[in-house]
Amino acid sequence: MSAWFWCRALPQVILRLVEAFCALVAFSCAAAANKAAQALDVYNWEEFLIATGVIALIFDISFLIVYSRGDRLPPSWAARVPVIELTLSAIWTLFFFIASIGVATLPKQYEGIPIIEPWYYGNARGAAAFGFFSCFAWGASSYLAFRRFRSGSPSGPMQYSDI
């Protein structure tokens, strides 16, 4: 792995690490909040946020592996990476936005129900907040992937002569 590729992919690497952290915190808080809300017989938005966060974490790790092997990818794969990255980033931005809105509205619906533990509200608010943070990070990744897609270069808008 060359240091040149890591320098060129540094914004994407930093964003993927931020996304992984936010997804980890969001689905951890949602899992803790979900334990308190399982007794109720309603659709639970926390489960959607948990699934979205776990799959997002897997995607982030996969993209970090692709970034680390970027200069050794076959040309046919390297040409597909920006399209795949753009598609997944846009879809996961939407998923995190929907899940975060759903989780953010739950504490208001559960007010006054004696079954819900008091710490549920803090976990639900934390899950919603980090879900929105993750949504913004995935949106920034979508923007960077769109720039890479528009430039036509699998490695990004920068060229070797730009250094």
HELIX and SHEET records of a PDB file:
HELIX    1   1 ALA A    3  ARG A    8  1                                   6    
HELIX    2   2 LEU A   10  ALA A   37  1                                  28    
HELIX    3   3 TRP A   45  SER A   68  1                                  24    
HELIX    4   4 GLY A   70  ARG A   72  5                                   3    
HELIX    5   5 PRO A   75  GLN A  109  1                                  35    
HELIX    6   6 TRP A  119  SER A  151  1                                  33    
HELIX    7   7 TYR A  160  ASP A  162  5                                   3    
END                                                                             
